[in-house]
Amino acid sequence: MLSGLLIVLLPLFLGYLVRVRSTRLLNLINRAVSGSVYLILLFMGVSLAGLENLGSQLSRLGGNAL
């Protein structure tokens, strides 16, 4: 649990503390973060597609999400 929290919060704090003034580097970071988000969404979609009876399990999945 603690390692998962560090994985989330450490880049957040490092991004806040490290100042990047190069627009080229900022664009590269922006593309990397956007690509990571799309990759995570892809993996989530693939895992949902692998579920049997997805239509009947949507209420359970919605309850777990909340």
C-alpha positions in Angstrom: 0.0 0.0 0.0 2.8 2.4 0.9 4.7 1.6 -2.3 1.6 2.4 -4.4 1.2 5.7 -2.6 4.8 6.6 -3.2 4.5 5.7 -6.9 1.6 8.2 -7.2 2.8 11.0 -4.9 6.6 11.0 -5.6 6.3 12.2 -9.2 3.7 14.7 -8.1 6.1 16.3 -5.6 9.1 16.1 -7.8 7.2 17.7 -10.6 6.2 20.5 -8.3 9.8 21.0 -7.0 11.8 20.8 -10.2 11.5 23.8 -12.4 11.6 23.2 -16.2 12.0 26.3 -18.3 12.7 24.6 -21.7 9.6 24.5 -23.8 11.0 21.6 -25.8 11.4 19.6 -22.6 7.9 20.6 -21.4 6.4 19.4 -24.7 8.3 16.1 -24.4 7.0 15.6 -20.8 3.5 16.5 -22.0 3.6 13.9 -24.8 5.0 11.3 -22.4 2.3 11.9 -19.8 -0.4 11.9 -22.5 0.9 8.6 -23.9 1.0 7.1 -20.5 -2.6 8.0 -19.9 -3.7 6.5 -23.2 -1.7 3.3 -22.4 -3.4 3.0 -19.1 -6.8 3.5 -20.7 -6.0 0.9 -23.3 -5.0 -1.7 -20.6 -8.2 -1.0 -18.7 -10.3 -1.5 -21.9 -8.5 -4.7 -22.7 -9.1 -6.0 -19.1 -12.8 -5.0 -19.4 -13.1 -6.7 -22.7 -11.9 -10.0 -21.2 -14.7 -10.1 -18.7 -17.5 -12.6 -19.4 -21.0 -11.3 -19.0 -19.9 -7.7 -18.9 -23.4 -6.4 -19.4 -24.7 -8.2 -16.3 -21.7 -7.2 -14.2 -21.8 -3.4 -14.9 -23.7 -2.6 -11.7 -21.1 -4.5 -9.6 -18.3 -2.8 -11.4 -19.9 0.6 -10.9 -20.3 -0.1 -7.2 -16.6 -1.1 -7.0 -15.6 2.1 -8.7 -17.3 4.2 -6.1 
